[in-house]
């Protein structure tokens, strides 16, 4: 009996020792760390001139009316000053400050307060709306205490973090919490890979730093959920992504992002099934821009990009960020899935900022036609694509296809395709007539697969692939 007790006690001690070795102690206080970091965190206030030209009356006086001259000043442009508050942090002793772009956007004057009492004017060295980052230069010869960036890739869920900033204009405020999640996307900007934290972040904290327990910046606080203040869900731009942009803004005053020249979409289970891919992964190329790096390298619509420059693409959203941070002009290997096998394409990256790849053509609704046909398998009505459609929608001249004119409520495409979308391919075969589409869908229905892969132009004239499960 005593032997069993001894073994049990040994196991308990060993388990407790293992937990202590693998876990970090809860800090007794953040005071020393906060005291060290506070001089490097700044408060930012901006002034912006807003011009309005609104008529206060619900009507207009007729020309020549005596009231026209009497009240004309009410209709002239009126200017007012708007103030905003934010946070930032010093990364160079010469007074280079990092903050959010939305903190200083369109500002006429920027005042930066250091140590709570020193005020300096600042000018913008560069700003990037796509990642919401701006870099400022304090207009002074004084020396400052900078902070260093940490490795955000090493930050783990559950790690302690400190947020320091200027919430509600109260000045240097310190809050603590943990990293709640990684790789968050909330639809705020184009390139999102946020660190989520439960450290209290409120209005005015934007642009402030998120520190690890070594005092290194691992994130730039940029967004919160909750209209009336912090609810324990804040988001920070990871330092590793931010540093690339910050370096370019300091050196060039602008960003120089890599550009591949493709429109991409998610690979669904249905698409993976049709393409005989082991699982839904990668980024499906919906269309390739003319004269783009991808077109020159031989990448085609319908390819699935599995790997870029040695980095695996698990989800579609990962690819734009990886491409953007890759050096312009670099030759990279792109692994794609085509015709049920992997192939390698070598691409020389272009520059995003000089491309017109993201211009969206204006969509004009085609005129009604009487030559509609029913595609029973899809439960839709279609008509042939005309030259007028091609011209109005600015499509490639050789485009062939069918315009969808009606969609039944129980159609298998009802939740994925809109009216007036154009079907141009089925199972990667060009569709020139309703009979083409019928034959292809009939072939799919007679197979064990039951899923047809359609290529369409949607109402924004973007080429996309849709996997449709047939009944």
Secondary structure, DSSP 8 states (H G I E B T S, - for coil): -HHHHHHHHHHHHHHHHHHHHHS----S-SHHHHHHHGGGEEEEEEEEEEEE---SSSS---TT-HHHHHTGGGGS-EEEEEEEEEEEEEEETTTEEEE-HHHHTT-SEEEEEETTTEEEEEEEEEEETTTTEEEEEESS--------B--GGG--TT-EEEEEE-GGG--SEEEEEEEEEEEE--SSSSS--EEEE-S---TT-TT-EEE-TTS-EEEEEEEES-TTS--S-EEEEEHHHHHHHHHHHHHHSS---EE--EEEEE--HHHHHHTT-SSS-SEEEEEE-TT-HHHHHT--TT-EEEEETTEE-SSHHHHHHHHHTS-TT-EEEEEEEETTEEEEEEEE-EEGGG--TT-----------S--EEETTTTEEEEE--HHHHHHTT--TT---EEEEEE-TT-TTTTT--TT-EEEEETTEE--SHHHHHHHHHHHHTSS--EEEEEEE-TT--EEEEEEE--
